[in-house]
Amino acid sequence: MKCSWLIRNNNPGLVLLFSGWGGEDCLFREYRPSGADFLVCSDYRNLDFDPGLLDGYDTIRVAGWSLGVWVASHVLQGISAPFSDRVAVNGTLHPVDDSFGIPVQVFRGTLERMDDLTLLKFRRRMCGSGEGLARFMSCGPVRTSGELKDELECLYRAVCAYPVPEFTWTRALTGMSDRIFPPENQIAAWQSSGTPVITAGEEHYSENFFRTALGCMPDNGKSDTGYDG
């Protein structure tokens, strides 16, 4: 696992983001969580996480996106730390599941066919439009389809090997235009655990959801997404 500090100014609070599969810290460099340090986790070819990174903070806001929801839940369960708000974005604790996550055959098919063309098609669905894909690519992601196939295979094996994590989320943000994690499966998964669900017409890769989950506020002090950040 790669852990990258995007803000490290000895703030009393920390925003801890677990990106999705194939995510890179470059996707989040423009986000400036209010009054907090900012740490991004990505590249889950191994799931080694150093709890010492959390030392010294008064509060820790956790955000997970996509498969990062499962990774965060897996590595943070059992860790004693001052977790405050915990926001899941377009993901669940059951990432490979016909009812509560990505359908098994869809997940396996993506893994088996992963190459440059499959990756491009995936990112197009993830962003929802050519314009969204252009914004995504403008961030400068550089990881290859081969690397991402290795990562996806490691995640698949881990999800199948480990029990459902015992980590609770404050709320879940579900994009009703998500073409990666079926929104109906997300809603069913979170309702089964009693986690509040907030829905909006967002894609899987949602800059609005990211701003809310990370606590990024505009000058008026209110969430610019219409959700209570």
C-alpha positions in Angstrom: 0.0 0.0 0.0 1.2 3.5 -0.9 0.5 6.3 1.6 1.1 9.8 0.4 1.0 13.0 2.5 -0.7 15.7 0.4 -0.9 18.1 3.4 1.4 17.7 6.5 1.4 20.9 8.5 1.1 19.5 12.1 -2.7 20.3 12.1 -4.6 18.7 15.0 -6.9 16.9 12.7 -6.2 14.4 9.9 -8.3 13.5 6.8 -7.5 9.9 5.8 -8.6 8.9 2.3 -8.5 5.3 1.0 -8.7 5.7 -2.8 -10.3 3.2 -5.1 -8.6 0.5 -7.2 -6.3 2.1 -9.7 -6.4 5.4 -7.8 -3.3 7.6 -7.5 -2.6 10.5 -5.2 -2.5 12.9 -8.2 -6.3 12.6 -8.4 -6.7 14.4 -5.1 -3.9 17.0 -5.0 -6.4 19.8 -5.7 -8.6 19.0 -2.6 -7.8 21.0 0.5 -9.6 19.7 3.5 -10.3 22.5 6.0 -7.8 22.8 8.9 -6.4 19.2 8.6 -3.5 17.2 7.3 -4.3 15.0 4.4 -3.1 11.4 3.8 -4.1 9.4 0.7 -3.7 5.6 0.6 -3.7 3.7 -2.8 -2.1 0.8 -4.7 -3.4 -2.2 -2.8 -1.1 -4.8 -4.2 -0.4 -5.4 -0.5 -2.6 -4.3 2.4 0.2 -3.3 4.8 -0.8 -0.2 6.7 1.2 1.5 9.5 -1.1 2.6 12.3 1.7 4.9 13.5 0.7 7.3 10.7 -2.3 8.1 12.8 -0.4 9.0 16.0 -0.7 12.6 17.4 -4.0 13.6 15.9 -7.0 14.8 18.0 -9.5 13.7 15.3 -9.3 11.6 12.2 -11.9 11.9 9.4 -11.9 8.7 7.3 -13.1 8.6 3.7 -13.2 5.6 1.5 -14.0 5.5 -2.2 -15.0 2.4 -4.2 -12.9 -0.6 -3.3 -11.1 1.7 -0.8 -14.2 1.4 1.4 -13.4 -2.3 1.9 -9.7 -1.7 2.3 -10.2 1.0 4.9 -12.6 -1.2 6.8 -10.2 -4.1 6.7 -7.1 -2.3 7.8 -8.7 0.1 10.4 -10.8 -2.4 12.2 -9.4 -3.0 15.7 -7.2 0.1 15.6 -7.7 2.4 18.5 -7.7 6.0 17.1 -9.9 9.1 17.4 -12.0 8.4 14.3 -14.7 11.0 13.9 -16.7 11.2 10.6 -16.4 8.1 8.4 -17.8 8.5 4.9 -18.1 5.8 2.3 -18.3 6.9 -1.3 -19.7 4.6 -3.9 -18.5 1.4 -2.3 -19.6 -1.2 0.3 -18.2 -3.8 2.7 -19.1 -6.5 0.1 -17.3 -5.3 -3.0 -17.6 -8.6 -4.9 -21.2 -9.6 -4.4 -24.3 -10.0 -6.6 -26.6 -8.3 -4.1 -24.4 -5.9 -2.1 -21.5 -5.0 -4.4 -20.1 -5.5 -7.9 -21.7 -8.7 -9.4 -19.2 -11.5 -9.3 -19.1 -12.2 -13.0 -18.7 -8.5 -13.8 -15.7 -8.2 -11.4 -14.1 -11.4 -12.7 -14.6 -10.4 -16.3 -12.9 -7.0 -15.7 -10.0 -8.7 -14.1 -9.6 -11.4 -16.8 -9.8 -8.9 -19.7 -7.8 -6.1 -18.2 -5.6 -4.4 -20.8 -5.1 -0.9 -22.1 -8.5 -0.9 -24.0 -10.4 -2.4 -21.1 -8.9 0.2 -18.7 -9.9 3.0 -21.0 -13.5 1.7 -21.3 -13.6 1.2 -17.5 -12.5 4.8 -16.8 -15.1 6.1 -19.3 -17.9 4.3 -17.4 -16.4 5.4 -14.1 -16.4 9.1 -15.1 -19.7 8.9 -17.0 -18.8 11.1 -19.9 -16.0 12.1 -22.2 -15.8 15.4 -20.4 -15.5 13.6 -17.0 -12.8 11.3 -18.4 -10.9 14.3 -19.7 -10.9 15.9 -16.2 -9.8 12.5 -14.7 -6.9 12.2 -17.2 -5.9 15.8 -16.7 -4.8 14.9 -13.2 -2.0 12.8 -14.8 -2.5 9.2 -13.7 0.5 7.1 -14.9 0.0 3.6 -13.6 -0.2 0.9 -16.3 -2.9 -1.6 -17.1 -0.5 -4.4 -16.1 0.0 -2.8 -12.6 -3.7 -2.3 -12.2 -4.5 -5.9 -13.2 -2.0 -7.1 -10.5 -3.7 -4.8 -8.0 -7.2 -6.0 -8.9 -6.2 -9.6 -8.6 -4.7 -9.0 -5.1 -7.9 -7.2 -4.0 -10.0 -10.0 -5.4 -8.0 -12.7 -3.5 -8.2 -10.6 -0.3 -11.9 -10.0 -0.4 -12.5 -13.7 -1.0 -10.1 -14.7 1.8 -11.1 -12.4 4.6 -14.4 -12.1 6.4 -16.6 -9.0 6.1 -14.8 -6.3 8.0 -16.1 -5.1 11.3 -15.8 -1.3 10.8 -18.7 1.1 11.1 -19.3 4.0 8.8 -21.1 7.2 9.8 -22.8 7.5 6.4 -22.6 6.4 2.8 -22.8 8.5 -0.3 -24.3 6.7 -3.3 -24.3 8.0 -6.8 -27.5 7.0 -8.6 -25.6 7.3 -12.0 -22.8 4.9 -10.8 -22.0 2.4 -13.6 -19.4 0.5 -11.6 -21.0 -0.3 -8.2 -24.7 -0.7 -8.9 -26.5 1.9 -6.8 -29.3 -0.5 -5.8 -26.7 -2.9 -4.4 -25.0 -0.1 -2.5 -28.3 1.0 -1.0 -29.2 -2.6 0.0 -25.8 -3.2 1.5 -25.9 -0.1 3.7 -29.5 -0.4 4.7 -28.8 -4.0 5.9 -26.2 -2.6 8.4 -28.3 0.4 9.4 -25.8 2.9 7.9 -27.5 6.2 6.7 -27.4 6.5 2.9 -27.4 9.8 1.0 -28.1 9.6 -2.7 -27.6 12.0 -5.5 -27.3 11.8 -9.3 -23.5 11.3 -9.3 -21.2 9.1 -11.2 -18.8 6.6 -9.7 -15.9 9.1 -9.9 -17.7 12.1 -8.3 -15.8 15.3 -7.5 -18.8 16.5 -5.6 -18.8 13.5 -3.4 -15.1 13.7 -2.8 -15.4 17.3 -1.6 -18.1 16.3 0.8 -16.3 13.2 2.1 -13.0 15.1 2.6 -14.6 18.1 4.4 -13.7 20.6 1.7 -15.8 23.7 2.1 -16.2 26.8 0.0 -15.9 30.3 1.4 -19.5 30.3 2.7 -18.7 27.5 5.0 -21.4 25.2 3.6 -20.9 22.1 1.4 -21.0 23.1 -2.2 -22.5 19.7 -3.1 -25.8 20.2 -1.3 -24.9 17.5 1.3 -24.1 18.1 4.9 -20.3 17.8 4.9 
